[in-house]
Amino acid sequence: MIKIENITRTYGSGDIQVNALVDVSLVIKENEFVAIMGASGSGKSTLMNILGCLDTPTSGEYLLSDLAIKNVDDESLSKIRNEKIGFIFQTFHLLPRLTALQNVTLPLRYSDITAEEAELRGNEMLAKVGLSDRSHHKPFEMSGGQRQRVAIARALVNQPKVIFADEPTGNLDSTTSAEIMALLCQLHANGQTIVMVTHEEEIAVYADRIIRMKDGRVIEDALCIKH
């Protein structure tokens, strides 16, 4: 599903040039659950942004479902992000004035389905994450765990090929983190491809495979041994 070859991402120039990624190559197959780990400044977030088509590499090749991303114009790239990719962020990124259902269905505004179909699908996604009874609540009326579940429902609503989760438990306590990770594992068991950035070992071990980064390079890529 995802294949990158010799990806480099450089910011700035001259004396202030920073190599955020250096010659990174990897393959992520359909229905994999992959964790990307590394300290701050290791390049893991830059890699996530490139894989999620939020940023473009300075050099190298990126194939998403056999499509060469460098050949895609901005309008088509926006469509790819909306139709093939779901995002989950540490800070939820919910709009405070919208209800849970309205937040979930927001990505569907750019699709061809009717408002009735969007509402139906939004309610289905909220049911999937266990929040059917919170559809008309606004973010401030929900706990952190509930807000992250809304964000997960929103990521799922366009039936994406892959979900990118950037520190999805970073703002949650340990009990709520375990609940969110159990939900992601359930989605993975149902066939969802998930790529997750985290700096927490106890979160990374939920994945099937861990990619470790340092100084913009992949230093380890190994299957996760389940105990």
C-alpha positions in Angstrom: 0.0 0.0 0.0 2.8 2.4 1.0 6.3 2.4 -0.5 8.9 5.1 -0.1 12.4 4.9 -1.6 15.3 7.1 -0.6 13.1 9.9 0.9 15.0 13.0 2.0 13.4 16.1 3.5 15.6 19.2 3.9 14.5 22.5 5.5 16.4 25.7 5.0 19.6 26.2 3.2 23.3 26.9 3.7 24.4 27.1 7.3 20.8 26.7 8.6 20.0 23.6 6.5 18.4 20.8 8.5 18.0 17.3 7.2 14.8 16.1 8.8 14.8 12.8 6.8 17.9 11.2 5.2 17.5 8.4 2.6 14.5 6.7 4.2 13.1 3.6 2.5 10.3 1.4 3.7 7.2 -0.6 2.7 3.9 -0.7 4.6 1.5 -3.4 3.5 -2.3 -3.3 3.6 -3.7 -4.2 7.0 -0.5 -3.6 8.9 -0.4 -1.9 12.2 2.9 0.0 12.3 4.4 2.2 15.1 7.0 4.8 14.3 9.2 5.7 17.3 12.0 8.1 18.1 13.0 10.9 20.3 12.0 14.5 19.6 13.8 15.6 16.4 14.3 12.1 15.1 12.2 12.7 12.0 9.2 10.6 12.9 6.7 13.5 12.6 8.2 14.6 9.3 7.9 11.1 8.0 4.2 11.0 9.1 3.5 14.3 7.4 5.0 13.0 4.1 3.2 9.7 4.3 0.0 11.6 5.0 0.5 13.9 2.0 0.7 16.9 4.3 4.3 17.6 3.2 6.4 16.7 0.2 9.9 15.2 0.2 12.9 17.1 -1.1 13.9 14.0 -3.0 12.9 10.3 -3.3 9.9 8.4 -4.4 6.5 7.9 -2.6 4.0 5.4 -4.0 0.5 5.3 -2.3 -1.6 2.5 -3.7 0.8 2.4 -6.7 0.2 6.1 -7.3 3.4 8.2 -7.6 2.6 11.2 -5.3 5.2 13.5 -6.9 3.1 13.5 -10.1 -0.1 14.6 -8.3 -1.2 18.2 -8.4 -2.4 20.0 -5.2 -6.1 19.6 -6.0 -5.7 15.9 -6.6 -3.6 15.6 -3.5 -6.3 17.2 -1.4 -8.8 14.7 -2.8 -6.4 11.8 -1.9 -6.1 13.1 1.7 -9.9 13.3 1.9 -10.7 10.0 0.4 -7.8 7.6 1.1 -6.4 8.9 4.4 -7.8 9.4 7.9 -5.9 11.4 10.5 -6.0 11.2 14.3 -4.1 13.8 16.3 -2.9 14.2 19.9 -4.9 17.4 20.4 -8.1 15.9 18.7 -8.5 18.9 16.3 -12.3 19.0 16.9 -14.2 22.2 16.1 -15.6 23.4 19.5 -18.8 24.9 18.2 -19.9 21.7 16.4 -21.5 18.6 17.9 -19.8 15.2 17.8 -21.9 14.2 14.8 -21.1 17.4 13.0 -17.4 17.0 13.6 -17.5 13.4 12.4 -19.3 14.3 9.2 -17.1 17.3 8.4 -14.9 15.4 5.8 -18.0 14.3 4.0 -18.8 17.9 3.0 -16.3 17.5 0.1 -17.8 14.2 -1.1 -20.7 13.5 -3.4 -23.1 11.9 -0.8 -26.2 13.6 0.4 -26.6 15.2 3.9 -28.9 12.4 4.9 -26.3 9.8 3.9 -23.6 11.7 5.7 -25.6 11.8 8.9 -26.3 8.1 8.6 -22.7 7.3 8.1 -21.6 9.7 10.9 -24.0 7.9 13.3 -22.6 4.6 12.2 -19.1 5.7 13.0 -20.0 7.1 16.4 -21.7 3.7 17.2 -18.5 2.0 16.1 -16.5 3.9 18.7 -19.1 3.5 21.4 -20.5 7.1 21.4 -24.0 6.8 20.0 -25.3 8.6 23.1 -22.9 11.6 22.6 -23.8 12.5 19.0 -25.3 15.9 20.0 -22.7 16.8 22.6 -20.0 19.4 21.9 -16.3 18.7 22.6 -16.3 20.7 25.9 -19.1 18.4 27.2 -17.0 15.3 26.7 -13.9 13.8 28.4 -10.6 13.6 26.6 -11.1 9.9 25.8 -14.5 10.6 24.3 -13.1 13.5 22.2 -10.4 11.2 20.9 -13.1 8.6 20.0 -14.9 11.3 18.1 -11.7 12.1 16.3 -11.3 8.4 15.4 -14.9 8.3 14.1 -14.1 11.3 12.0 -10.9 9.6 10.6 -13.0 6.5 9.7 -16.0 8.3 8.1 -14.5 8.4 4.6 -13.6 4.7 4.8 -9.9 5.5 4.3 -7.3 3.1 3.0 -5.0 4.0 5.9 -5.2 5.9 9.2 -2.3 8.0 10.4 -2.4 8.4 14.2 0.1 11.1 15.6 0.6 10.5 19.4 -3.1 9.4 19.7 -2.8 8.9 23.5 -0.5 11.8 24.2 -3.1 13.8 26.1 -4.8 10.9 27.9 -4.4 9.1 31.2 -3.2 5.5 31.2 -6.6 4.0 31.6 -8.1 6.0 28.8 -5.0 5.4 26.6 -5.5 1.6 27.0 -9.2 2.0 25.9 -8.2 4.0 22.8 -5.5 1.5 21.9 -7.9 -1.3 22.3 -10.2 0.5 19.9 -7.4 0.9 17.3 -6.5 -2.8 17.7 -10.1 -3.7 17.0 -10.1 -1.5 13.9 -6.9 -3.2 12.8 -8.4 -6.7 13.4 -11.3 -5.6 11.1 -8.8 -4.9 8.3 -7.8 -1.2 8.8 -4.2 -0.2 8.0 -2.8 2.0 10.8 0.4 3.9 11.0 1.0 5.4 14.4 3.7 7.8 15.7 4.5 7.6 19.4 7.4 8.1 21.8 5.9 5.7 24.4 7.1 2.1 24.4 4.0 0.9 26.2 1.9 2.3 23.3 4.1 1.1 20.5 3.9 -2.5 21.6 0.2 -2.6 20.5 1.5 -2.5 16.9 2.6 -5.5 14.9 5.8 -3.7 13.8 8.0 -1.0 15.2 10.1 1.4 13.1 12.7 3.3 15.2 14.2 6.5 13.9 17.2 8.6 14.9 18.6 11.8 13.3 16.3 11.4 10.3 17.2 7.8 9.6 15.5 4.4 10.2 17.8 2.6 12.6 15.5 -0.4 13.3 12.5 -2.0 11.6 11.3 -5.1 13.4 8.2 -7.1 14.2 6.8 -6.5 17.6 7.1 -9.6 19.9 3.8 -10.0 21.8 4.1 -11.3 25.4 
